[in-house]
Amino acid sequence: DATAQAEFLFACVQQTVEQDIPAEADYLRRYDAFRTAVGEIVDMPERTIDLLFRFLSQNAGRLSQRARTNEFAMLTRDEVTRIEATFSDALK
């Protein structure tokens, strides 16, 4: 009798369809909105925007001083402020 295994498999599929996929789709929509908004603030390669997003994600939406002086030294103070606000808006 494979009833327990079938029930487990059903629960896994149900969670994926009802929770995981919608959450991932929402995340991707927010990420795309962030990338588009950053592109309107400053021109930078997509790989750099991806790195920026990861730094902001890891530091509660703030760009660290180290990142400002190293990887993102080309950004002005105003651009950093606008990008941090964009990140906050995109992930609300």
C-alpha positions, 0 to 999 in steps of 0.5 A: 500500500503506497497511500502514505507516499502518495499523500506525501507526494500530493502535499509536496506538489500542492505546496509547490503550486499554491505557495512556492511558485507564486512566491517565486513569481512575486520575487521575480516581478519585484527583482525586475522592477528593481532592475528597471528602476536602477536602469533609469537612475544610472547606466550599468551592466546587468551583472553589476545590477545583480551584484548591487541587488545581492549587496542590498539584500544582504545588508537590509537594503543599505549599501555598505561603505566598503561596497560604496568605495570599492565595487560601486565607487562610480555612484554618487551619494544621491544615486546610492540614496535613490537606489536604496529607496528603489530597493525598499520600494521594490521589496515591500 
